[in-house]
Amino acid sequence: MLVARRGGERRAGGRKRKKDSTEGNISAPFSSSSSSLQLNISCREMSPFALGIRNQKTFRPKKNAPAGDKGAQLKKYIDATLGSGNLKEAVQLPPGEDLNEWLAVNTVDFFNQVNLLFGSLMEFCTPTFCPTMSAGPKFEYRWADGVKIKKPIEVSAPKYVEYLMDWIEVQLDNESIFPQKLGAPFPPNFQDVIRTIFKRLFRVYAHIYHSHFQKIVSLREEAHLNTCFKHFTFFIWEFHLIDKGELAPLIDLIESILLAY
């Protein structure tokens, strides 16, 4: 069994696992003929999938963009460009803007998107149904944050996502990492923190596609998931936020999204 360690977390490949009957085939969302990849609407504009509009549930309270005039201006710019329908252009750094400011505001947005997506699946993603945090038969994630949990531990998928979202919230609420005051500097390791956040958010998408995609199809809400992930993909690719090896569980889907544009 191949084990790669990154940042105190373990990703295991080659582990045999009985395929769940609902895991299904995730090739559909990245078929070249799939209409879901041709959507010209943003994740933010679509109704959440069944989405807990059945119960209005989110996994965590929604986070607000960094405070200050600059954060508010960038948030308005994001909403306006996403409304134009071109997700690839919408993720690009606006002319004259600071890269770290752009990364900060978008990170909060992507946290909220994943928060909403996973919140809608909480009744399906349970410790019984998902005893490990996996992304298909070859990838399993174990949790460590390097502070409270230093040695990677195996936990259920919902517990892993709980740890993950808790950790991200701590980063977002830390003003030494995400400054709230106008003109306050970002720390030297800010972009490293951003990369870790996006790497971990990706794992939630990987689990959803491999373990719950057929349930989402049954709810007829795969277009919403695909559009959110397409937006996420363009952003991480534009700013080189995740190593390609980490993207392996969904690399076919990612390449089909990029090739389509």
N, C-alpha and C positions, 0 to 999 in steps of 0.2 A: 504494500500500500504506500503510495506516494503521499508524503505530508509536507506541505510548505507552510512555514511560519512567517507571518507578517504582522509586526506591531503587537506581538503578544497574542495574536489570534491564530487559530489553526484552520486551515482549509485542507480537507482530506479528499483525495481522489482515488477512484478505483474500489471503493467500498461497496460490496454487494448489498443490495437492499431489495426487499420484495416490493414490486411496483404496486402502488395503490390503484384501485380501480378508477379513482377519479383524477389520477394524475394526467392521463390522456396524452394526446399528441399536440404539442404547442407549435407545430409548423404552420398552422392556419394563419396566425396573425402576421407572419412575415412572408406569406406567399406574395409573389409579384402581382398577382391578380386580386389581392385582398383589398377591398374598398376601405378597410379600416386604416390602412396606411396612406390613404389618399385624402384623409380628412383635412380640411382647411379651417379647422376651428381649434381653439386652445383647450387644454385640459381644464382651465379655470372657468371656461364658459359653459361646459357641459354639465348637465345635471348629474350629481354623484350617483354611483350605481346602486340602484335600488336603494341606494347607498345609505343605507341607514336613513334614506328618506323614509325607509321603513321605520327607523328608530332615531334618526337625527344623531347618530352616534359618531364620535371621533375617538381615536385612540388616546389622544392628548388634547388639551385645550389649544386652540389656534394661536400661533405666535404672530406678533406684529413685526413689521420691518423695523430696522434700526431707526432710532429717533433722530430728529433733526431735519432741517430743510433739505439737505442732500438726499437722505434716505427716502423722504417723501417724494421728491422729484423723480428719483430713479424708479420708485414703485409705480408712479403714474406712467413713466416711460415704458416700463415692462408691460403694464396692462394695455397701453395703447398699441404697442408693437405686436403683442399677442393677438389683439383684436383684428390686426390686419390679415391674419391667417397664415403668414409665412413663418413657421417655427424656426427654421434655420437662420433666417435673418434676425428674428426676435432675440436670439441668445447672444448676438454679437455685441461687443463692448461699444457703447455709443461714443462717437468722436469727442475727444477732449475729457472724457470721464476717467476717474481713477479706477484701476482694475480691482483693487481690494474692496472699494465701496460697492462695485458691481457684483462681485462674488458674494459679499455679505448679504445684500438685499435678496439676491436670487437663492441663496442657501436657505433663508427663512421661508421663501415661497415653496421650494422643493420639500422642505420638512413638512410644511402644511399639506402639500399634496399627498405625500406618502402617509401622513397621519390620517387623512381622510380615507384613502384607499384601504389601509389595513383596518381601520375602524369598522368599515363595512363588512369585513370578513371575520370578525371576532367570533361570531357564533359558529363558523365553520372551521376556523383555525384554532383547534383546541389541543391540550396536551395529549388527549386520547388519539385524535386524528393525526396530529403532527408531533410525535414524541421527540423528534430531533429537528434542528433547523437545517433543512436540506434544500438542495436545488437540483432535483433529479437524482439518479442512482450513483453519480460519481462525485458529488460535491456535498460536503457537510461542514457546517460552521460551528465552532465552539467559542464561547464567550470569555473574554478577559478585557478589563479596562486598564490594567496596569496600576490601579490604585486600590480599589476595594477587592477586586478579583484579579490576582496577578497570574495565576496558573489557569490556562484555558479549561473550561468546564463544559460538559455536554448538558444542554438544557433543551426543553421543548421549544418549538418554533415560537409560540406566543410569549414564552418567558424570555427568549432571546431578543425578540422585538421590543419587549418591555425594557430590558436592560439597554438596548441600543437607543431607543427614543429617550430614555432617562439621561443617558450619557450625552446625547446631542443637546437636549434641553439645558444641561449644565453648561455646555460650551456657549450656547446662544445667550444665556443669561449672565455670562461672565464678561463684565465690561472691559476687562483687560484684554480679552480676545475679540469681542464684538463691541467696539466703543459706541456709547450712546450719545456722547457729547460732540457737538459739531467741532471738527478740527482735531479731535483726539486721535493720536496715531494708532495704527494697527501694529500688533507685535511682530517681531521678525519671523516667527514661526507660523504666522497666520495662514499662509497658503498650505502649509503642511496639515494644519488642523482641518482646513476645508477639504483637502484630499481624503482625509480619514473619514470625515462626515459623509462624503459622497460615496466612498467605497462601501460604507456600512448601509447607506440608503439603497444602494444597488442590490444588496443581498436580500432586502425585503422584496424588491421587484422579482429577483430570481426565484425566490420561494413562491411568490404568488403565481408566476407563470407555470412553474413546474408542478405545484401541488394543488392549485385552486383554479386554474384557467377554465376547466370544464364547468365548474360551478358558475363562473362569471359568464360563460357562454350561455348556460341555461337561464341566466337572468337577462340575457340579451344586452349585456353592458360591456362587451369586449372592446367596442370602439372607444369608450371612455378610457379604459386601461391602456389601450394601445397609443392613444393620443398623448396621455400623460407620459408614457415611457418614451415616446418619440421626442417629446420636448426635453426630457431628462437626457436622452442620448445625445442630442445635438449640443446640449450645454457641456456635458462632460468631455465630448470630443473637441469642441471648440477651444477649451482651456486645458486639455490634457490632464484631467483630474483623476483618472483611474487607469492603472496599468492594464495592458491588454490581457495579461494572464488572469487577472481578477474577473475579467468579463467573460471568461470561458463558458459559464453556464448558459449565457444568452448570446453568444457571439454570432450565431447565424441570424438571429433577429436583428442584432445591431448592424451587421454588415448589410442586410437587406434594406434597412432604413436609410443608411448612408448612401448606398448605391442608387436608391430611388431618387436621390437629389444630386 
